[in-house]
Amino acid sequence: MIQIEENYQQEQKLITLPFSYIEFCFKILDQLTRLPQIDSVLSMIDENYRILLDDLISYYSLRFNDGEKLNRLKKL
């Protein structure tokens, strides 16, 4: 997902994308972080998905400057 979004951005020569699937996913994830059960659910995910989630959070932190949401996501 990250690679596709970066390729699209380079092909279109856009600094800001009109729509970002990554940002959309993080808006959903941000809402999920507000649920009390999220810690127990995330503790059960597969190690490979955990690595992917960590990569996405790192990418998100580089692209979007939203400290409050980012802090909640990093706590996952």
PyMOL Python script that loads the backbone (N, CA, C, O; Angstrom):
from pymol import cmd

cmd.read_pdbstr("""\
ATOM      1  N   MET A   1       0.820  -1.174   0.000  1.00  0.00           N
ATOM      2  CA  MET A   1       0.000   0.000   0.000  1.00  0.00           C
ATOM      3  C   MET A   1       0.875   1.252   0.000  1.00  0.00           C
ATOM      4  O   MET A   1       0.603   2.210  -0.723  1.00  0.00           O
ATOM      5  N   ILE A   2       1.910   1.233   0.806  1.00  0.00           N
ATOM      6  CA  ILE A   2       2.810   2.386   0.869  1.00  0.00           C
ATOM      7  C   ILE A   2       3.470   2.616  -0.481  1.00  0.00           C
ATOM      8  O   ILE A   2       3.516   3.745  -0.969  1.00  0.00           O
ATOM      9  N   GLN A   3       3.976   1.555  -1.080  1.00  0.00           N
ATOM     10  CA  GLN A   3       4.670   1.675  -2.366  1.00  0.00           C
ATOM     11  C   GLN A   3       3.733   2.194  -3.459  1.00  0.00           C
ATOM     12  O   GLN A   3       4.125   3.038  -4.264  1.00  0.00           O
ATOM     13  N   ILE A   4       2.524   1.701  -3.487  1.00  0.00           N
ATOM     14  CA  ILE A   4       1.556   2.146  -4.493  1.00  0.00           C
ATOM     15  C   ILE A   4       1.255   3.620  -4.319  1.00  0.00           C
ATOM     16  O   ILE A   4       1.201   4.362  -5.300  1.00  0.00           O
ATOM     17  N   GLU A   5       1.059   4.049  -3.096  1.00  0.00           N
ATOM     18  CA  GLU A   5       0.759   5.453  -2.856  1.00  0.00           C
ATOM     19  C   GLU A   5       1.944   6.341  -3.242  1.00  0.00           C
ATOM     20  O   GLU A   5       1.752   7.402  -3.835  1.00  0.00           O
ATOM     21  N   GLU A   6       3.151   5.922  -2.914  1.00  0.00           N
ATOM     22  CA  GLU A   6       4.333   6.709  -3.281  1.00  0.00           C
ATOM     23  C   GLU A   6       4.516   6.751  -4.799  1.00  0.00           C
ATOM     24  O   GLU A   6       4.861   7.795  -5.354  1.00  0.00           O
ATOM     25  N   ASN A   7       4.285   5.625  -5.468  1.00  0.00           N
ATOM     26  CA  ASN A   7       4.384   5.606  -6.936  1.00  0.00           C
ATOM     27  C   ASN A   7       3.368   6.545  -7.564  1.00  0.00           C
ATOM     28  O   ASN A   7       3.693   7.293  -8.486  1.00  0.00           O
ATOM     29  N   TYR A   8       2.155   6.506  -7.075  1.00  0.00           N
ATOM     30  CA  TYR A   8       1.112   7.391  -7.594  1.00  0.00           C
ATOM     31  C   TYR A   8       1.494   8.849  -7.397  1.00  0.00           C
ATOM     32  O   TYR A   8       1.324   9.671  -8.298  1.00  0.00           O
ATOM     33  N   GLN A   9       2.004   9.162  -6.231  1.00  0.00           N
ATOM     34  CA  GLN A   9       2.402  10.534  -5.923  1.00  0.00           C
ATOM     35  C   GLN A   9       3.509  10.995  -6.869  1.00  0.00           C
ATOM     36  O   GLN A   9       3.473  12.127  -7.351  1.00  0.00           O
ATOM     37  N   GLN A  10       4.482  10.143  -7.137  1.00  0.00           N
ATOM     38  CA  GLN A  10       5.577  10.503  -8.040  1.00  0.00           C
ATOM     39  C   GLN A  10       5.101  10.624  -9.481  1.00  0.00           C
ATOM     40  O   GLN A  10       5.511  11.541 -10.192  1.00  0.00           O
ATOM     41  N   GLU A  11       4.240   9.712  -9.920  1.00  0.00           N
ATOM     42  CA  GLU A  11       3.726   9.763 -11.283  1.00  0.00           C
ATOM     43  C   GLU A  11       2.898  11.021 -11.524  1.00  0.00           C
ATOM     44  O   GLU A  11       2.971  11.619 -12.598  1.00  0.00           O
ATOM     45  N   GLN A  12       2.131  11.414 -10.554  1.00  0.00           N
ATOM     46  CA  GLN A  12       1.270  12.586 -10.686  1.00  0.00           C
ATOM     47  C   GLN A  12       1.988  13.879 -10.313  1.00  0.00           C
ATOM     48  O   GLN A  12       1.457  14.975 -10.493  1.00  0.00           O
ATOM     49  N   LYS A  13       3.196  13.734  -9.794  1.00  0.00           N
ATOM     50  CA  LYS A  13       4.004  14.874  -9.350  1.00  0.00           C
ATOM     51  C   LYS A  13       3.229  15.763  -8.363  1.00  0.00           C
ATOM     52  O   LYS A  13       3.212  16.990  -8.460  1.00  0.00           O
ATOM     53  N   LEU A  14       2.604  15.087  -7.431  1.00  0.00           N
ATOM     54  CA  LEU A  14       1.822  15.768  -6.413  1.00  0.00           C
ATOM     55  C   LEU A  14       2.551  15.771  -5.086  1.00  0.00           C
ATOM     56  O   LEU A  14       3.152  14.772  -4.691  1.00  0.00           O
ATOM     57  N   ILE A  15       2.497  16.875  -4.417  1.00  0.00           N
ATOM     58  CA  ILE A  15       3.064  16.945  -3.066  1.00  0.00           C
ATOM     59  C   ILE A  15       2.052  16.349  -2.089  1.00  0.00           C
ATOM     60  O   ILE A  15       2.413  15.583  -1.196  1.00  0.00           O
ATOM     61  N   THR A  16       0.790  16.709  -2.267  1.00  0.00           N
ATOM     62  CA  THR A  16      -0.275  16.184  -1.425  1.00  0.00           C
ATOM     63  C   THR A  16      -1.269  15.437  -2.305  1.00  0.00           C
ATOM     64  O   THR A  16      -1.722  15.955  -3.326  1.00  0.00           O
ATOM     65  N   LEU A  17      -1.594  14.242  -1.908  1.00  0.00           N
ATOM     66  CA  LEU A  17      -2.551  13.452  -2.670  1.00  0.00           C
ATOM     67  C   LEU A  17      -3.968  13.909  -2.354  1.00  0.00           C
ATOM     68  O   LEU A  17      -4.269  14.260  -1.214  1.00  0.00           O
ATOM     69  N   PRO A  18      -4.850  13.907  -3.373  1.00  0.00           N
ATOM     70  CA  PRO A  18      -6.246  14.285  -3.095  1.00  0.00           C
ATOM     71  C   PRO A  18      -6.943  13.282  -2.187  1.00  0.00           C
ATOM     72  O   PRO A  18      -7.858  13.638  -1.445  1.00  0.00           O
ATOM     73  N   PHE A  19      -6.508  12.031  -2.248  1.00  0.00           N
ATOM     74  CA  PHE A  19      -7.035  10.994  -1.371  1.00  0.00           C
ATOM     75  C   PHE A  19      -5.906  10.042  -1.030  1.00  0.00           C
ATOM     76  O   PHE A  19      -5.147   9.633  -1.909  1.00  0.00           O
ATOM     77  N   SER A  20      -5.795   9.696   0.211  1.00  0.00           N
ATOM     78  CA  SER A  20      -4.745   8.794   0.654  1.00  0.00           C
ATOM     79  C   SER A  20      -5.377   7.598   1.354  1.00  0.00           C
ATOM     80  O   SER A  20      -6.041   7.749   2.379  1.00  0.00           O
ATOM     81  N   TYR A  21      -5.164   6.398   0.789  1.00  0.00           N
ATOM     82  CA  TYR A  21      -5.667   5.192   1.434  1.00  0.00           C
ATOM     83  C   TYR A  21      -4.999   4.982   2.789  1.00  0.00           C
ATOM     84  O   TYR A  21      -5.617   4.479   3.728  1.00  0.00           O
ATOM     85  N   ILE A  22      -3.748   5.368   2.876  1.00  0.00           N
ATOM     86  CA  ILE A  22      -3.038   5.209   4.145  1.00  0.00           C
ATOM     87  C   ILE A  22      -3.651   6.119   5.207  1.00  0.00           C
ATOM     88  O   ILE A  22      -3.871   5.697   6.343  1.00  0.00           O
ATOM     89  N   GLU A  23      -3.922   7.355   4.837  1.00  0.00           N
ATOM     90  CA  GLU A  23      -4.558   8.262   5.792  1.00  0.00           C
ATOM     91  C   GLU A  23      -5.954   7.759   6.169  1.00  0.00           C
ATOM     92  O   GLU A  23      -6.351   7.842   7.331  1.00  0.00           O
ATOM     93  N   PHE A  24      -6.685   7.247   5.204  1.00  0.00           N
ATOM     94  CA  PHE A  24      -8.008   6.689   5.449  1.00  0.00           C
ATOM     95  C   PHE A  24      -7.926   5.533   6.450  1.00  0.00           C
ATOM     96  O   PHE A  24      -8.714   5.461   7.394  1.00  0.00           O
ATOM     97  N   CYS A  25      -6.965   4.630   6.234  1.00  0.00           N
ATOM     98  CA  CYS A  25      -6.774   3.492   7.145  1.00  0.00           C
ATOM     99  C   CYS A  25      -6.431   3.961   8.548  1.00  0.00           C
ATOM    100  O   CYS A  25      -6.892   3.381   9.531  1.00  0.00           O
ATOM    101  N   PHE A  26      -5.628   5.004   8.643  1.00  0.00           N
ATOM    102  CA  PHE A  26      -5.247   5.478   9.964  1.00  0.00           C
ATOM    103  C   PHE A  26      -6.375   6.203  10.671  1.00  0.00           C
ATOM    104  O   PHE A  26      -6.425   6.226  11.901  1.00  0.00           O
ATOM    105  N   LYS A  27      -7.273   6.790   9.913  1.00  0.00           N
ATOM    106  CA  LYS A  27      -8.451   7.378  10.556  1.00  0.00           C
ATOM    107  C   LYS A  27      -9.296   6.270  11.186  1.00  0.00           C
ATOM    108  O   LYS A  27      -9.820   6.431  12.288  1.00  0.00           O
ATOM    109  N   ILE A  28      -9.422   5.157  10.484  1.00  0.00           N
ATOM    110  CA  ILE A  28     -10.154   4.015  11.040  1.00  0.00           C
ATOM    111  C   ILE A  28      -9.408   3.454  12.247  1.00  0.00           C
ATOM    112  O   ILE A  28     -10.012   3.195  13.287  1.00  0.00           O
ATOM    113  N   LEU A  29      -8.106   3.268  12.110  1.00  0.00           N
ATOM    114  CA  LEU A  29      -7.312   2.736  13.214  1.00  0.00           C
ATOM    115  C   LEU A  29      -7.369   3.662  14.425  1.00  0.00           C
ATOM    116  O   LEU A  29      -7.430   3.201  15.565  1.00  0.00           O
ATOM    117  N   ASP A  30      -7.350   4.960  14.174  1.00  0.00           N
ATOM    118  CA  ASP A  30      -7.453   5.928  15.272  1.00  0.00           C
ATOM    119  C   ASP A  30      -8.765   5.738  16.029  1.00  0.00           C
ATOM    120  O   ASP A  30      -8.784   5.786  17.259  1.00  0.00           O
ATOM    121  N   GLN A  31      -9.847   5.525  15.310  1.00  0.00           N
ATOM    122  CA  GLN A  31     -11.129   5.287  15.963  1.00  0.00           C
ATOM    123  C   GLN A  31     -11.103   3.988  16.766  1.00  0.00           C
ATOM    124  O   GLN A  31     -11.678   3.906  17.852  1.00  0.00           O
ATOM    125  N   LEU A  32     -10.435   2.980  16.222  1.00  0.00           N
ATOM    126  CA  LEU A  32     -10.332   1.706  16.937  1.00  0.00           C
ATOM    127  C   LEU A  32      -9.521   1.830  18.227  1.00  0.00           C
ATOM    128  O   LEU A  32      -9.782   1.112  19.192  1.00  0.00           O
ATOM    129  N   THR A  33      -8.537   2.737  18.251  1.00  0.00           N
ATOM    130  CA  THR A  33      -7.719   2.896  19.455  1.00  0.00           C
ATOM    131  C   THR A  33      -8.535   3.418  20.630  1.00  0.00           C
ATOM    132  O   THR A  33      -8.099   3.350  21.779  1.00  0.00           O
ATOM    133  N   ARG A  34      -9.696   3.926  20.339  1.00  0.00           N
ATOM    134  CA  ARG A  34     -10.557   4.448  21.405  1.00  0.00           C
ATOM    135  C   ARG A  34     -11.391   3.355  22.080  1.00  0.00           C
ATOM    136  O   ARG A  34     -12.034   3.592  23.103  1.00  0.00           O
ATOM    137  N   LEU A  35     -11.367   2.161  21.494  1.00  0.00           N
ATOM    138  CA  LEU A  35     -12.112   1.051  22.082  1.00  0.00           C
ATOM    139  C   LEU A  35     -11.303   0.411  23.212  1.00  0.00           C
ATOM    140  O   LEU A  35     -10.094   0.225  23.075  1.00  0.00           O
ATOM    141  N   PRO A  36     -11.949   0.078  24.310  1.00  0.00           N
ATOM    142  CA  PRO A  36     -11.209  -0.512  25.434  1.00  0.00           C
ATOM    143  C   PRO A  36     -10.615  -1.889  25.123  1.00  0.00           C
ATOM    144  O   PRO A  36      -9.637  -2.287  25.757  1.00  0.00           O
ATOM    145  N   GLN A  37     -11.180  -2.617  24.169  1.00  0.00           N
ATOM    146  CA  GLN A  37     -10.713  -3.966  23.864  1.00  0.00           C
ATOM    147  C   GLN A  37      -9.530  -3.999  22.907  1.00  0.00           C
ATOM    148  O   GLN A  37      -8.987  -5.078  22.667  1.00  0.00           O
ATOM    149  N   ILE A  38      -9.115  -2.892  22.362  1.00  0.00           N
ATOM    150  CA  ILE A  38      -8.107  -2.893  21.294  1.00  0.00           C
ATOM    151  C   ILE A  38      -6.784  -3.527  21.757  1.00  0.00           C
ATOM    152  O   ILE A  38      -6.134  -4.216  20.969  1.00  0.00           O
ATOM    153  N   ASP A  39      -6.380  -3.315  22.991  1.00  0.00           N
ATOM    154  CA  ASP A  39      -5.124  -3.891  23.475  1.00  0.00           C
ATOM    155  C   ASP A  39      -5.141  -5.410  23.434  1.00  0.00           C
ATOM    156  O   ASP A  39      -4.182  -6.039  22.987  1.00  0.00           O
ATOM    157  N   SER A  40      -6.226  -5.989  23.898  1.00  0.00           N
ATOM    158  CA  SER A  40      -6.297  -7.452  23.902  1.00  0.00           C
ATOM    159  C   SER A  40      -6.403  -8.004  22.483  1.00  0.00           C
ATOM    160  O   SER A  40      -5.844  -9.061  22.190  1.00  0.00           O
ATOM    161  N   VAL A  41      -7.099  -7.315  21.614  1.00  0.00           N
ATOM    162  CA  VAL A  41      -7.221  -7.770  20.226  1.00  0.00           C
ATOM    163  C   VAL A  41      -5.866  -7.712  19.522  1.00  0.00           C
ATOM    164  O   VAL A  41      -5.478  -8.666  18.848  1.00  0.00           O
ATOM    165  N   LEU A  42      -5.152  -6.614  19.670  1.00  0.00           N
ATOM    166  CA  LEU A  42      -3.854  -6.468  19.013  1.00  0.00           C
ATOM    167  C   LEU A  42      -2.810  -7.427  19.562  1.00  0.00           C
ATOM    168  O   LEU A  42      -1.876  -7.802  18.852  1.00  0.00           O
ATOM    169  N   SER A  43      -2.957  -7.821  20.798  1.00  0.00           N
ATOM    170  CA  SER A  43      -1.994  -8.775  21.354  1.00  0.00           C
ATOM    171  C   SER A  43      -2.144 -10.156  20.722  1.00  0.00           C
ATOM    172  O   SER A  43      -1.254 -10.996  20.847  1.00  0.00           O
ATOM    173  N   MET A  44      -3.259 -10.391  20.047  1.00  0.00           N
ATOM    174  CA  MET A  44      -3.503 -11.687  19.434  1.00  0.00           C
ATOM    175  C   MET A  44      -3.181 -11.731  17.941  1.00  0.00           C
ATOM    176  O   MET A  44      -3.312 -12.786  17.321  1.00  0.00           O
ATOM    177  N   ILE A  45      -2.767 -10.619  17.354  1.00  0.00           N
ATOM    178  CA  ILE A  45      -2.496 -10.654  15.915  1.00  0.00           C
ATOM    179  C   ILE A  45      -1.165 -11.340  15.633  1.00  0.00           C
ATOM    180  O   ILE A  45      -0.260 -11.367  16.467  1.00  0.00           O
ATOM    181  N   ASP A  46      -1.083 -11.881  14.451  1.00  0.00           N
ATOM    182  CA  ASP A  46       0.100 -12.600  13.998  1.00  0.00           C
ATOM    183  C   ASP A  46       1.316 -11.672  13.980  1.00  0.00           C
ATOM    184  O   ASP A  46       1.176 -10.477  13.722  1.00  0.00           O
ATOM    185  N   GLU A  47       2.495 -12.207  14.248  1.00  0.00           N
ATOM    186  CA  GLU A  47       3.746 -11.431  14.274  1.00  0.00           C
ATOM    187  C   GLU A  47       4.000 -10.700  12.951  1.00  0.00           C
ATOM    188  O   GLU A  47       4.459  -9.558  12.948  1.00  0.00           O
ATOM    189  N   ASN A  48       3.703 -11.358  11.837  1.00  0.00           N
ATOM    190  CA  ASN A  48       3.925 -10.726  10.527  1.00  0.00           C
ATOM    191  C   ASN A  48       3.035  -9.501  10.334  1.00  0.00           C
ATOM    192  O   ASN A  48       3.471  -8.493   9.779  1.00  0.00           O
ATOM    193  N   TYR A  49       1.792  -9.590  10.791  1.00  0.00           N
ATOM    194  CA  TYR A  49       0.900  -8.442  10.690  1.00  0.00           C
ATOM    195  C   TYR A  49       1.319  -7.335  11.640  1.00  0.00           C
ATOM    196  O   TYR A  49       1.138  -6.151  11.358  1.00  0.00           O
ATOM    197  N   ARG A  50       1.876  -7.736  12.757  1.00  0.00           N
ATOM    198  CA  ARG A  50       2.374  -6.741  13.714  1.00  0.00           C
ATOM    199  C   ARG A  50       3.511  -5.927  13.091  1.00  0.00           C
ATOM    200  O   ARG A  50       3.585  -4.711  13.270  1.00  0.00           O
ATOM    201  N   ILE A  51       4.387  -6.603  12.366  1.00  0.00           N
ATOM    202  CA  ILE A  51       5.494  -5.924  11.685  1.00  0.00           C
ATOM    203  C   ILE A  51       4.943  -4.954  10.644  1.00  0.00           C
ATOM    204  O   ILE A  51       5.413  -3.821  10.537  1.00  0.00           O
ATOM    205  N   LEU A  52       3.950  -5.398   9.879  1.00  0.00           N
ATOM    206  CA  LEU A  52       3.339  -4.527   8.873  1.00  0.00           C
ATOM    207  C   LEU A  52       2.661  -3.321   9.519  1.00  0.00           C
ATOM    208  O   LEU A  52       2.758  -2.203   9.013  1.00  0.00           O
ATOM    209  N   LEU A  53       1.984  -3.549  10.625  1.00  0.00           N
ATOM    210  CA  LEU A  53       1.337  -2.453  11.333  1.00  0.00           C
ATOM    211  C   LEU A  53       2.373  -1.444  11.825  1.00  0.00           C
ATOM    212  O   LEU A  53       2.165  -0.236  11.709  1.00  0.00           O
ATOM    213  N   ASP A  54       3.475  -1.927  12.367  1.00  0.00           N
ATOM    214  CA  ASP A  54       4.544  -1.036  12.828  1.00  0.00           C
ATOM    215  C   ASP A  54       5.138  -0.236  11.667  1.00  0.00           C
ATOM    216  O   ASP A  54       5.450   0.945  11.821  1.00  0.00           O
ATOM    217  N   ASP A  55       5.295  -0.880  10.501  1.00  0.00           N
ATOM    218  CA  ASP A  55       5.802  -0.177   9.316  1.00  0.00           C
ATOM    219  C   ASP A  55       4.845   0.929   8.887  1.00  0.00           C
ATOM    220  O   ASP A  55       5.273   2.032   8.547  1.00  0.00           O
ATOM    221  N   LEU A  56       3.556   0.633   8.903  1.00  0.00           N
ATOM    222  CA  LEU A  56       2.570   1.640   8.526  1.00  0.00           C
ATOM    223  C   LEU A  56       2.545   2.812   9.502  1.00  0.00           C
ATOM    224  O   LEU A  56       2.410   3.965   9.093  1.00  0.00           O
ATOM    225  N   ILE A  57       2.675   2.516  10.780  1.00  0.00           N
ATOM    226  CA  ILE A  57       2.708   3.590  11.778  1.00  0.00           C
ATOM    227  C   ILE A  57       3.940   4.459  11.574  1.00  0.00           C
ATOM    228  O   ILE A  57       3.861   5.682  11.691  1.00  0.00           O
ATOM    229  N   SER A  58       5.067   3.846  11.272  1.00  0.00           N
ATOM    230  CA  SER A  58       6.284   4.624  10.998  1.00  0.00           C
ATOM    231  C   SER A  58       6.100   5.505   9.772  1.00  0.00           C
ATOM    232  O   SER A  58       6.473   6.678   9.779  1.00  0.00           O
ATOM    233  N   TYR A  59       5.527   4.935   8.725  1.00  0.00           N
ATOM    234  CA  TYR A  59       5.278   5.710   7.502  1.00  0.00           C
ATOM    235  C   TYR A  59       4.316   6.860   7.788  1.00  0.00           C
ATOM    236  O   TYR A  59       4.534   7.987   7.342  1.00  0.00           O
ATOM    237  N   TYR A  60       3.267   6.571   8.522  1.00  0.00           N
ATOM    238  CA  TYR A  60       2.289   7.596   8.869  1.00  0.00           C
ATOM    239  C   TYR A  60       2.952   8.740   9.631  1.00  0.00           C
ATOM    240  O   TYR A  60       2.647   9.907   9.387  1.00  0.00           O
ATOM    241  N   SER A  61       3.844   8.417  10.537  1.00  0.00           N
ATOM    242  CA  SER A  61       4.505   9.453  11.335  1.00  0.00           C
ATOM    243  C   SER A  61       5.394  10.353  10.476  1.00  0.00           C
ATOM    244  O   SER A  61       5.606  11.518  10.812  1.00  0.00           O
ATOM    245  N   LEU A  62       5.914   9.818   9.370  1.00  0.00           N
ATOM    246  CA  LEU A  62       6.729  10.630   8.465  1.00  0.00           C
ATOM    247  C   LEU A  62       5.875  11.521   7.570  1.00  0.00           C
ATOM    248  O   LEU A  62       6.286  12.628   7.222  1.00  0.00           O
ATOM    249  N   ARG A  63       4.696  11.047   7.198  1.00  0.00           N
ATOM    250  CA  ARG A  63       3.857  11.758   6.236  1.00  0.00           C
ATOM    251  C   ARG A  63       2.896  12.756   6.862  1.00  0.00           C
ATOM    252  O   ARG A  63       2.641  13.817   6.293  1.00  0.00           O
ATOM    253  N   PHE A  64       2.368  12.424   8.020  1.00  0.00           N
ATOM    254  CA  PHE A  64       1.307  13.231   8.603  1.00  0.00           C
ATOM    255  C   PHE A  64       1.718  13.703   9.987  1.00  0.00           C
ATOM    256  O   PHE A  64       2.214  12.929  10.805  1.00  0.00           O
ATOM    257  N   ASN A  65       1.505  14.964  10.227  1.00  0.00           N
ATOM    258  CA  ASN A  65       1.906  15.557  11.498  1.00  0.00           C
ATOM    259  C   ASN A  65       0.671  15.689  12.383  1.00  0.00           C
ATOM    260  O   ASN A  65       0.050  16.750  12.447  1.00  0.00           O
ATOM    261  N   ASP A  66       0.333  14.630  13.042  1.00  0.00           N
ATOM    262  CA  ASP A  66      -0.816  14.624  13.927  1.00  0.00           C
ATOM    263  C   ASP A  66      -0.395  13.954  15.229  1.00  0.00           C
ATOM    264  O   ASP A  66      -0.608  12.758  15.426  1.00  0.00           O
ATOM    265  N   GLY A  67       0.196  14.731  16.098  1.00  0.00           N
ATOM    266  CA  GLY A  67       0.806  14.217  17.318  1.00  0.00           C
ATOM    267  C   GLY A  67      -0.115  13.420  18.217  1.00  0.00           C
ATOM    268  O   GLY A  67       0.273  12.367  18.723  1.00  0.00           O
ATOM    269  N   GLU A  68      -1.326  13.903  18.423  1.00  0.00           N
ATOM    270  CA  GLU A  68      -2.254  13.224  19.334  1.00  0.00           C
ATOM    271  C   GLU A  68      -2.608  11.829  18.823  1.00  0.00           C
ATOM    272  O   GLU A  68      -2.527  10.853  19.569  1.00  0.00           O
ATOM    273  N   LYS A  69      -2.998  11.735  17.564  1.00  0.00           N
ATOM    274  CA  LYS A  69      -3.354  10.422  16.982  1.00  0.00           C
ATOM    275  C   LYS A  69      -2.143   9.528  16.915  1.00  0.00           C
ATOM    276  O   LYS A  69      -2.230   8.332  17.193  1.00  0.00           O
ATOM    277  N   LEU A  70      -1.019  10.096  16.550  1.00  0.00           N
ATOM    278  CA  LEU A  70       0.206   9.314  16.410  1.00  0.00           C
ATOM    279  C   LEU A  70       0.617   8.728  17.751  1.00  0.00           C
ATOM    280  O   LEU A  70       1.049   7.577  17.812  1.00  0.00           O
ATOM    281  N   ASN A  71       0.492   9.490  18.812  1.00  0.00           N
ATOM    282  CA  ASN A  71       0.840   8.970  20.145  1.00  0.00           C
ATOM    283  C   ASN A  71      -0.049   7.794  20.534  1.00  0.00           C
ATOM    284  O   ASN A  71       0.433   6.820  21.111  1.00  0.00           O
ATOM    285  N   ARG A  72      -1.347   7.874  20.222  1.00  0.00           N
ATOM    286  CA  ARG A  72      -2.248   6.757  20.511  1.00  0.00           C
ATOM    287  C   ARG A  72      -1.859   5.537  19.703  1.00  0.00           C
ATOM    288  O   ARG A  72      -1.891   4.420  20.218  1.00  0.00           O
ATOM    289  N   LEU A  73      -1.489   5.730  18.433  1.00  0.00           N
ATOM    290  CA  LEU A  73      -1.119   4.624  17.574  1.00  0.00           C
ATOM    291  C   LEU A  73       0.184   3.975  18.028  1.00  0.00           C
ATOM    292  O   LEU A  73       0.318   2.752  17.994  1.00  0.00           O
ATOM    293  N   LYS A  74       1.133   4.788  18.448  1.00  0.00           N
ATOM    294  CA  LYS A  74       2.427   4.247  18.892  1.00  0.00           C
ATOM    295  C   LYS A  74       2.278   3.400  20.156  1.00  0.00           C
ATOM    296  O   LYS A  74       3.082   2.500  20.398  1.00  0.00           O
ATOM    297  N   LYS A  75       1.264   3.681  20.954  1.00  0.00           N
ATOM    298  CA  LYS A  75       1.040   2.907  22.182  1.00  0.00           C
ATOM    299  C   LYS A  75       0.548   1.500  21.882  1.00  0.00           C
ATOM    300  O   LYS A  75       0.589   0.624  22.745  1.00  0.00           O
ATOM    301  N   LEU A  76       0.084   1.285  20.657  1.00  0.00           N
ATOM    302  CA  LEU A  76      -0.409  -0.040  20.300  1.00  0.00           C
ATOM    303  C   LEU A  76       0.742  -0.972  20.276  1.00  0.00           C
ATOM    304  O   LEU A  76       0.570  -2.159  19.997  1.00  0.00           O
TER     305      LEU A  76
END
""", "prot")
cmd.dss("prot")
cmd.show_as("cartoon", "prot")
cmd.util.cbc("prot")
cmd.orient("prot")
